[in-house]
Amino acid sequence: MENKDSFLIISTWDFGRKANKVSQKILKKGENPLDAVEKGINTVEEDPEVMSVGYGGLPNAEGYVQLDAAIMSGPLHRAGAVAALEGIANPISVARKVMERTKHVFLAGDGALEFALSNGFQKRNLLTEKAKKEWLKQRKQKVETHDTVGMVLLDSKGDIYGGCSTSGLSGKIPGRVGDSCIIGAGLYVDNEIGGAAATGMGEKIMMFCGSFLIVENMRRGMSPQKACEEVIKRMISRGEKEWVGFIALNKQGEYGAASLGKEFPYAISSEKEEIIKKSNFFKRR
């Protein structure tokens, strides 16, 4: 990065811009970068117009909204995650509490809910009328959707942080867990190298440990863009056709994104600019 006092944030999708704006404000004040990740992602989780994350997320096959999330601190090399969490709109915040207040990394289902409630989170109905109508429409048409808010952040000290949050695959079997909360699949951070996050069909991302593999590619000297592309190429070589996408950011402030089947937008923010770019995508064979 040109200015040692600057920072850089990269997030998935158009709604990542909204997350980045909140994170920017926090970083400009010199506050905790983990707050920047958490509060930025909270903004998307609380937006009922985003039907793949948090409040307003699309439900599972039985009509219940189950959420997955993970957060990771590069300097501490620690992480927290939750899966199949019901009734709590901000799973990224619960994941952070898991990281900071327990010896564990991952809580799921009823255990994750009990932990959240014991830490002051309030249970609420996450299913909006809009999401219910869309879910009924998709169920009738046998359509599945899956988007994720993923963020990787480089702060002014050169430290890396990341987070992911999602309501997962619409119409999924109750209890299904996607990649977003799996450290190394949907999210991975190594403070010596950089970080990566994923979006798309979680089952496919998990089978390749996608985010971890991107960071390892960067460790071997690849740029973030090349590192993402090589993972997509490996997936294609194994016959994968489902839609997946990755973003990555290294310690030098270089970033990249790649996807399979179609491009996706991602947001980049620094002290000086806010832009939306499109991922480099590879066609299915």
Residue pairs with C-beta under 8 A, 6 or more apart in sequence:
1 8
1 154
1 252
1 253
2 253
3 271
4 156
4 158
5 156
6 156
6 253
6 270
6 271
6 272
7 27
7 153
7 154
7 155
7 156
7 270
7 271
8 153
8 154
8 249
8 253
8 255
8 268
8 269
8 270
9 20
9 23
9 24
9 27
9 36
9 40
9 151
9 152
9 153
9 154
9 267
9 268
9 269
9 270
10 16
10 151
10 152
10 153
10 247
10 248
10 249
10 255
10 257
10 266
10 267
10 268
10 269
11 17
11 19
11 20
11 40
11 149
11 150
11 151
11 152
11 247
11 266
11 267
11 269
12 147
12 148
12 149
12 150
12 151
12 197
12 199
12 245
12 247
12 264
12 266
12 267
13 147
13 148
13 149
13 199
13 264
13 265
13 266
13 267
14 265
14 267
14 276
15 44
15 47
15 50
15 53
15 149
16 44
16 149
16 150
16 151
16 265
16 266
16 267
17 267
17 269
17 274
17 276
18 43
18 44
18 47
19 40
19 41
19 43
19 44
19 149
19 151
19 267
20 40
20 151
20 267
20 268
20 269
20 274
21 40
21 43
21 269
21 274
22 36
22 39
22 40
22 42
22 43
23 36
23 37
23 39
23 40
23 151
23 153
23 269
24 36
24 269
24 271
24 274
26 32
26 33
26 35
26 36
26 39
26 40
27 33
27 36
27 153
27 155
27 156
28 271
30 156
33 153
33 155
33 159
33 161
34 71
34 73
34 96
34 161
36 153
36 155
36 161
37 71
37 92
37 151
37 153
37 161
37 162
37 163
38 71
38 92
38 93
38 96
38 163
40 151
40 163
41 69
41 92
41 149
41 151
41 163
41 164
41 165
42 90
42 92
42 93
44 50
44 53
44 54
44 149
44 165
45 53
45 54
45 55
45 89
45 90
45 91
45 92
45 149
45 165
46 54
46 55
46 89
46 90
47 53
47 54
47 55
47 56
48 55
48 56
48 128
48 130
48 131
49 56
50 56
50 57
50 147
50 149
51 57
51 58
51 130
51 131
51 134
51 145
51 167
52 58
52 145
52 146
52 147
52 148
52 166
52 167
52 170
53 67
53 147
53 148
53 149
53 165
53 166
53 167
54 67
54 89
54 90
54 91
54 126
54 165
54 167
55 89
55 124
55 126
55 128
56 126
56 128
56 130
56 131
57 65
57 67
57 126
57 131
57 166
57 167
57 168
58 65
58 131
58 134
58 135
58 138
58 145
58 167
58 170
58 171
59 65
59 66
59 127
59 131
59 132
59 135
59 167
59 170
59 171
60 66
60 168
60 170
60 171
60 172
60 173
60 174
60 176
61 171
61 172
61 173
61 174
62 174
63 127
63 132
63 135
64 86
64 127
64 174
65 86
65 126
65 127
65 131
65 167
66 84
66 85
66 86
66 167
66 168
66 172
66 174
66 175
66 176
67 82
67 84
67 85
67 86
67 88
67 91
67 126
67 165
67 166
67 167
67 168
68 81
68 82
68 83
68 84
68 85
68 91
68 164
68 165
68 166
68 167
68 168
68 177
68 178
68 180
68 181
69 81
69 82
69 85
69 91
69 92
69 94
69 95
69 163
69 164
69 165
69 166
69 180
69 181
70 79
70 80
70 81
70 82
70 92
70 95
70 163
70 164
70 180
70 181
70 182
70 183
70 186
70 187
71 79
71 80
71 81
71 92
71 95
71 96
71 99
71 161
71 162
71 163
71 164
71 187
72 78
72 79
72 80
72 99
72 161
72 162
72 163
72 183
72 187
72 188
72 189
72 195
73 79
73 99
73 161
73 189
74 159
74 160
74 161
74 162
74 189
74 190
74 191
74 195
75 159
75 191
77 189
77 190
77 191
78 99
78 105
79 99
79 105
79 183
79 187
79 189
80 95
80 96
80 97
80 98
80 99
80 100
80 102
80 105
80 106
81 95
81 98
81 105
81 106
81 107
81 181
81 182
81 183
82 91
82 94
82 95
82 98
82 106
82 107
82 108
82 112
82 116
82 181
83 106
83 107
83 108
83 109
83 112
83 177
83 181
84 108
84 109
84 112
84 174
84 175
84 176
84 177
85 91
85 94
85 108
85 109
85 112
85 113
85 116
86 113
86 126
87 113
87 123
87 124
87 125
87 126
88 94
88 113
88 116
88 121
88 122
88 123
88 124
89 124
89 126
90 121
91 165
92 163
92 164
92 165
93 121
94 107
94 112
94 115
94 116
94 119
94 121
95 163
95 181
97 115
97 116
97 119
98 104
98 105
98 106
98 107
98 112
98 115
99 105
101 119
102 115
105 183
106 181
106 183
107 115
108 177
109 175
113 123
117 123
135 170
135 171
137 143
138 144
138 145
138 170
138 171
139 171
143 170
144 169
144 170
144 171
145 169
145 170
146 166
146 168
146 169
146 170
146 178
146 199
146 200
146 201
146 202
147 166
147 199
148 164
148 165
148 166
148 178
148 180
148 186
148 197
148 198
148 199
148 200
149 164
149 165
149 166
150 162
150 163
150 164
150 180
150 186
150 187
150 197
150 198
150 199
150 247
151 162
151 163
151 164
151 197
152 160
152 161
152 162
152 189
152 194
152 195
152 196
152 197
152 247
152 248
152 249
153 160
153 161
153 162
153 249
154 160
154 194
154 249
154 251
154 253
155 161
158 251
159 191
160 189
160 190
160 191
160 193
160 194
160 195
160 249
160 251
161 189
161 195
162 187
162 188
162 189
162 195
162 196
162 197
163 187
163 197
164 180
164 181
164 186
164 187
164 197
164 198
165 180
166 178
166 180
168 176
168 177
168 178
168 180
168 202
169 176
169 178
169 201
169 202
172 178
177 202
178 186
178 202
178 203
178 206
179 185
179 186
179 198
179 202
179 203
179 205
179 206
179 210
180 186
180 187
180 198
180 202
182 202
182 206
184 209
184 211
184 212
185 198
185 202
185 205
185 206
185 209
185 210
185 211
185 212
186 197
186 198
186 202
186 205
186 206
186 210
186 211
187 195
187 196
187 197
187 198
187 211
188 195
188 196
188 211
188 212
188 214
188 215
189 195
189 215
190 215
190 219
192 219
192 251
193 215
193 218
193 219
193 250
193 251
194 215
194 218
194 224
194 248
194 249
194 250
194 251
195 211
195 215
195 248
195 249
196 210
196 211
196 212
196 214
196 215
196 224
196 227
196 228
196 246
196 247
196 248
196 249
197 211
197 246
197 247
197 248
198 205
198 210
198 211
198 244
198 245
198 246
198 247
199 244
199 245
199 246
199 264
200 242
200 243
200 244
200 245
200 259
200 260
201 242
201 243
201 244
203 242
204 235
204 240
204 242
204 244
205 211
205 244
208 231
208 234
208 235
208 238
210 231
210 235
210 244
210 246
211 246
213 231
213 234
214 224
214 227
214 228
214 231
214 246
214 248
215 227
215 248
217 226
217 227
217 230
217 231
218 224
218 227
218 248
218 250
222 230
223 250
223 254
223 256
224 248
224 249
224 250
224 254
224 255
224 256
225 248
225 254
225 255
225 256
225 257
225 258
225 280
226 256
227 248
227 256
228 246
228 247
228 248
228 256
228 257
228 258
228 279
228 280
229 256
229 258
229 280
229 282
231 246
231 258
232 244
232 246
232 258
232 259
232 260
232 282
233 282
235 244
235 260
236 260
236 282
236 284
236 285
239 285
240 260
241 260
241 261
241 284
241 285
242 260
242 261
243 259
243 260
243 261
243 262
244 259
244 260
245 257
245 258
245 259
245 260
245 264
245 279
246 257
246 258
246 259
247 255
247 256
247 257
247 266
247 279
248 255
248 256
248 257
249 255
255 268
256 280
257 264
257 266
257 277
257 279
257 280
258 279
258 280
258 281
258 282
259 279
259 280
259 281
259 282
260 281
260 282
260 284
261 281
261 282
261 283
261 284
262 281
263 278
263 279
263 280
263 281
264 278
264 279
264 281
265 276
265 277
265 278
265 279
266 276
266 277
266 278
266 279
267 274
267 275
267 276
268 274
268 275
268 276
268 277
269 275
